Amino acid sequence: MKLHTLRPAKGAKKANVKRLGRGPGSGRGKTSGKGTKGQKARSGGKGKLRLIGMKRMIRRIPKKRGFTSLNAKNETVSLRAIVKVIKDAAVITPAVLAKHGLVSGPKADVKILAGGEIKKKLTVKGCKVTEGAKAMIEKAGGSVA
C-alpha cells in the first residue's frame, strides 16, 4: 500500500450534481434560488434554527432572582395543633414535635403560636413562644423554659 494507491471507501464521496451560482444559464445561477438581497441571501445568514435551540436552552435554566437567607426560618406550630396531635407528652420539645410530624426534624427552629384552647399543663423547652401562647400556657398551669 502506497499513498498514490489510497482511495476513499465506495459510497463515501458523492458527485456534486448541481453547480450553484455559476451564471444565469446554468439553471441554478445568478441568485442561486435565494431570492434577492437580505440576510437569508448572504452566506451564513440562516441562523434561525440555532437561535430557537438557544432560546429553549435559556428557558430551561431557572432564573436566579432575589436572595436566599443563610439563617433558617422558624417552623411555626399552633397550640391548637399541639393539643390535637400530642395527647400524652407533658414536655414539648422540637424532638417531640418532630416525632408527631408537626415539624421537619428534631433540630428544627420551632416557634409556637397562640391559637385554640389549652386545658392541659404543658412544659415547653427549646422552642420560641409568642407572648399570647406563653400567656395561654401559663394560664393553664404550664411553664415555658
C-alpha positions in Angstrom: 0.0 0.0 0.0 1.3 3.4 -1.0 0.0 6.9 -0.8 -0.9 7.1 -4.5 -3.0 3.9 -4.3 -5.3 5.1 -1.4 -8.9 5.7 -2.4 -11.9 6.7 -0.3 -14.4 3.9 0.5 -17.1 3.2 -2.0 -20.1 5.5 -1.5 -18.1 7.9 0.7 -17.8 10.5 -2.0 -20.9 11.8 -3.8 -20.8 13.6 -7.1 -22.0 17.3 -6.9 -24.9 17.2 -9.4 -25.7 20.9 -9.5 -23.2 23.6 -9.7 -24.7 26.6 -7.9 -24.1 30.2 -8.6 -22.3 29.8 -12.0 -24.3 32.4 -14.1 -27.8 32.8 -15.4 -27.6 30.0 -18.0 -26.6 27.2 -15.6 -30.1 26.5 -14.2 -29.2 27.5 -10.6 -27.2 30.6 -11.3 -27.5 34.3 -10.5 -29.2 34.4 -7.1 -29.0 30.5 -6.8 -32.5 30.2 -5.5 -32.0 32.6 -2.6 -34.3 35.4 -3.9 -32.8 38.8 -3.8 -30.8 40.5 -1.1 -31.5 40.3 2.6 -29.9 38.3 5.5 -31.1 35.0 4.1 -29.4 35.6 0.8 -26.0 36.2 2.4 -23.6 33.4 3.4 -24.2 32.3 6.9 -27.4 34.2 7.1 -29.8 31.4 8.1 -29.3 31.1 11.8 -32.9 30.8 12.8 -32.9 27.1 14.0 -29.8 27.6 16.0 -31.4 30.6 17.7 -34.5 28.7 18.6 -32.4 26.0 20.2 -30.6 28.6 22.3 -33.9 30.1 23.4 -35.1 26.6 24.6 -31.8 26.2 26.5 -32.1 29.6 28.1 -35.7 28.9 29.1 -34.7 25.7 30.8 -32.2 27.5 33.1 -34.0 28.7 36.2 -34.0 32.4 36.9 -31.8 33.4 39.8 -33.7 36.3 41.4 -33.7 37.7 44.9 -31.6 36.1 47.5 -31.7 33.2 49.9 -31.0 33.8 53.5 -28.5 31.6 55.3 -30.4 31.9 58.5 -33.0 29.2 58.8 -36.6 30.4 59.3 -38.6 29.2 62.3 -41.1 26.5 61.7 -44.4 27.6 63.2 -46.8 25.3 65.2 -50.0 26.5 66.8 -51.1 25.4 70.2 -54.3 24.1 68.6 -52.2 21.6 66.6 -50.1 20.6 69.6 -53.2 19.8 71.7 -54.9 18.0 68.9 -51.9 15.7 68.0 -50.0 15.3 71.2 -52.1 13.8 73.9 -49.5 12.0 76.1 -46.5 14.3 76.4 -46.3 16.9 79.1 -42.9 18.3 78.0 -42.9 19.8 74.5 -39.6 19.9 72.7 -38.7 20.1 69.0 -37.9 16.3 69.1 -41.4 15.6 70.4 -43.0 17.8 67.7 -40.9 16.1 65.0 -41.9 12.6 66.3 -45.5 13.6 65.8 -44.9 15.1 62.4 -45.5 18.7 63.3 -42.0 19.9 62.3 -39.4 18.6 59.8 -36.8 17.4 62.3 -35.7 17.2 65.9 -33.2 20.1 65.4 -35.6 22.5 63.7 -36.1 26.0 65.0 -39.7 26.0 66.3 -41.9 28.9 67.2 -45.2 28.1 69.0 -48.1 30.4 68.1 -51.3 31.1 70.1 -54.5 29.5 68.8 -57.3 27.3 70.1 -57.8 26.5 73.8 -55.4 24.6 76.1 -56.6 22.9 79.3 -53.6 20.6 79.9 -50.5 21.5 81.8 -47.6 21.8 79.3 -43.9 22.5 79.8 -42.2 23.9 76.7 -38.4 23.6 76.2 -36.2 24.6 73.4 -38.9 26.4 71.4 -39.6 30.0 70.8 -43.0 31.1 72.0 -45.2 34.1 71.2 -46.4 36.3 74.0 -50.0 35.1 73.5 -49.0 31.4 73.5 -46.9 31.9 76.7 -49.8 33.6 78.5 -52.1 30.7 77.5 -49.7 28.0 78.6 -49.1 29.8 82.0 -52.8 30.3 82.4 -53.3 26.5 82.1 -50.6 25.9 84.8 -47.7 25.1 82.5 -44.4 26.8 82.0 -42.0 28.0 79.2 -38.3 27.3 79.7 
